[in-house]
Amino acid sequence: MDAAAERWTGLVTRVLAPNAGPMTLDGTNSLVIGAPGATSVVVVDPGPGDEGHLQALQGFGPVELILLTHHHADHVEVAPRFAALTGAPVRALDPALCIDGPPLVDGERIDAAGAVIAVVATPGHTADSVSLHLPHDAPAGDPAASATGSMLTGDTILGRGTTIIAAPDGSLGSYLATLERLRAYGRIPTLPAHGPMLPDLAAVCDAYAEHRRGRLQEVRDALTALGRSAATDADLVTAVTDAVYGGVDPAVRFAAEASVRAQLAYLREGSAAG
């Protein structure tokens, strides 16, 4: 097995792309799905355009299908080339990302590589974000282990820290609803596109929701201090970001501002509904 590869579960191997950075953590996790004895694999998020990474992904055998969790470049940049190399179709929620295959559909069941893959629409980080539920997955290294299932979460849930709500494409309201939906799958392993695997999906959904509620209160407090409503002008975004994310690394300042825009939109929509 390639040095960048790690068996995460009975069905999934993580292959770490060499694109570490402030937004990608250790790099993008390309996830290879394949049941023991299967003659092909499914590759989720083939990642950035790195030839060594492509070769590593091809080393798992014939690729039957390429799935994309959302449109960000560190997940999809190499997908067209990888499709050309492998002959596998590319499927995503966004039709513009698909190659020789139909768009993914929420609730769809895919039978591929000896595995069952259920599509779960999880908007919020981006509008086209999807997660992938493997209901028959089990812990790695124990053929007798009972299947508990696992969830591939893309950037909706990260292995470390919290994700950006990439406004205006992303939506905080949608994201909070997504956390509730994912929480209902219970205490199953969470396989993110960045960072390590997490053991308990329900627990991390609770932690993420609590974090978002805390941030929203900080934004409300900042608006009160500024004597402003949740408008959308650039000056207000700058002022609220300074107040709430004042110590953020300048390299990810743009992400903090995107999150503030999403939080202001959420508060504004709530005020309008009230």
Residue pairs with C-beta under 8 A, 6 or more apart in sequence:
1 7
1 13
2 15
2 56
2 59
4 15
4 16
4 17
4 18
4 53
4 56
5 13
5 14
5 15
5 16
5 32
5 56
6 13
6 14
6 16
7 13
7 14
7 140
7 141
8 14
8 31
8 140
8 189
8 191
8 197
9 134
9 137
9 138
9 139
9 140
9 150
9 189
9 191
9 197
10 35
10 36
10 137
10 138
10 139
10 140
10 142
10 145
10 147
11 33
11 34
11 35
11 115
11 134
11 136
11 137
11 138
11 150
12 31
12 32
12 33
12 134
12 137
12 150
12 152
12 191
13 31
13 32
13 34
13 60
14 29
14 30
14 31
14 32
14 191
14 197
15 29
15 30
15 31
15 32
15 53
15 56
15 57
16 26
16 27
16 28
16 29
16 30
17 27
17 28
17 29
17 30
17 47
17 48
17 50
17 53
17 74
18 27
18 50
18 52
18 53
19 27
19 28
19 47
19 48
19 50
19 74
20 26
20 27
22 249
22 251
22 252
23 74
23 164
23 252
23 255
24 74
24 194
25 158
25 159
25 160
25 161
25 194
25 195
26 194
26 195
27 194
28 45
28 47
28 48
28 74
28 75
28 193
28 194
29 45
29 191
29 192
29 193
29 194
29 195
30 43
30 44
30 45
30 46
30 47
30 53
30 57
31 43
31 44
31 45
31 152
31 191
31 193
32 41
32 42
32 43
32 44
32 57
32 60
33 41
33 42
33 43
33 44
33 112
33 113
33 115
33 117
33 134
34 40
34 41
34 42
34 60
34 61
34 113
34 114
34 115
35 113
35 114
35 115
36 114
36 143
37 114
38 113
38 114
38 115
39 61
39 62
40 61
40 62
40 63
40 64
40 112
40 113
41 60
41 61
41 62
41 63
41 64
41 113
42 63
42 64
42 65
42 66
42 67
42 110
42 112
42 113
42 115
42 117
43 57
43 60
43 63
43 65
43 66
43 67
43 82
43 88
44 66
44 67
44 68
44 69
44 132
44 152
45 67
45 68
45 69
45 75
45 76
45 154
45 193
46 53
46 54
46 57
46 66
46 75
46 76
46 78
46 79
46 82
47 53
47 74
47 75
47 77
47 78
48 73
48 74
48 77
48 78
49 77
49 78
49 81
50 78
53 78
54 78
54 81
54 82
54 85
57 63
57 82
58 85
58 86
62 86
63 82
63 86
63 87
63 88
64 88
64 112
64 113
65 88
65 89
65 91
65 101
65 110
65 112
65 113
66 79
66 82
66 83
66 86
66 88
66 89
66 90
66 91
66 99
67 90
67 91
67 92
67 104
67 117
67 132
68 75
68 76
68 79
68 90
68 91
68 92
68 97
69 75
69 92
69 129
69 130
69 131
69 132
69 152
69 153
69 154
69 155
69 156
69 193
70 76
70 92
70 93
70 94
70 125
70 126
70 128
70 129
70 130
70 154
70 155
71 92
71 94
71 96
71 97
71 126
71 128
72 126
72 155
72 166
75 154
75 155
75 193
76 92
76 97
79 90
79 97
79 99
80 90
80 99
82 88
83 89
83 90
83 99
83 100
89 98
89 99
89 100
89 101
90 97
90 98
90 99
90 100
90 101
91 98
91 101
91 102
91 103
91 104
92 98
92 103
92 104
92 128
92 130
93 103
93 104
93 121
93 128
93 129
93 130
94 103
94 128
95 103
97 128
104 119
104 130
105 119
106 119
106 120
106 121
106 130
107 118
107 119
107 120
108 118
108 119
109 116
109 117
109 118
109 119
110 116
110 117
110 118
110 119
111 117
115 134
115 136
115 137
116 134
116 135
116 136
117 132
117 133
117 134
118 132
118 133
118 134
118 135
119 130
119 132
119 133
120 130
120 131
120 132
120 133
120 151
120 181
120 182
121 129
121 130
122 129
122 130
122 131
122 153
122 154
122 156
122 178
122 181
122 182
123 129
123 170
123 171
123 174
123 175
123 178
124 156
124 165
124 170
124 171
124 172
124 174
124 175
124 176
124 177
124 178
124 179
125 154
125 155
125 156
125 163
125 164
125 165
125 166
125 170
125 175
126 155
126 166
126 169
126 170
127 169
127 170
127 171
127 174
129 154
129 155
129 156
129 178
130 154
131 151
131 152
131 153
131 154
131 156
131 182
132 151
132 152
133 149
133 150
133 151
133 152
133 185
134 149
134 150
134 151
134 152
135 147
135 149
136 147
136 149
137 147
137 148
137 149
137 150
137 189
138 145
138 146
138 147
138 148
139 145
139 148
139 189
148 188
148 189
149 185
149 188
150 188
150 189
150 190
150 191
151 182
151 185
151 188
151 189
151 190
151 191
151 201
152 191
152 192
152 193
153 182
153 190
153 191
153 192
153 193
153 201
154 192
154 193
155 163
155 164
155 192
155 193
155 194
156 163
156 175
156 178
156 182
157 163
157 182
157 190
157 192
157 198
157 201
157 204
157 205
157 208
158 192
158 193
158 194
158 195
159 190
159 192
159 194
159 195
159 196
159 197
159 198
160 194
160 195
160 196
161 195
162 208
162 211
164 170
164 255
164 258
164 259
165 171
165 172
165 175
165 258
165 259
165 262
165 263
166 255
166 258
166 262
167 258
167 259
167 261
167 262
167 265
168 261
168 265
170 258
170 262
171 262
171 265
171 266
172 212
172 216
172 262
172 263
172 265
172 266
173 266
173 269
175 212
175 262
176 209
176 212
179 205
179 208
179 209
179 212
180 205
180 209
182 201
182 205
183 201
183 202
183 205
183 206
185 201
185 202
186 201
186 202
187 199
187 200
187 201
187 202
187 203
188 200
188 201
189 197
189 198
189 199
189 201
190 197
190 198
190 199
190 200
190 201
190 204
191 197
192 198
198 204
215 244
215 259
215 263
216 263
216 266
216 267
218 243
218 244
219 230
219 240
219 244
219 260
219 263
219 264
219 267
220 267
221 243
222 239
222 240
222 243
222 244
223 229
223 230
223 240
223 267
225 243
226 236
226 239
226 240
226 243
228 236
228 239
229 268
229 271
230 264
230 265
230 267
230 268
230 271
231 264
231 268
232 261
232 264
232 265
232 268
236 264
237 257
237 260
237 261
237 264
238 257
240 260
240 263
240 264
241 248
241 253
241 256
241 257
241 260
244 256
244 260
245 253
245 256
245 259
245 260
248 256
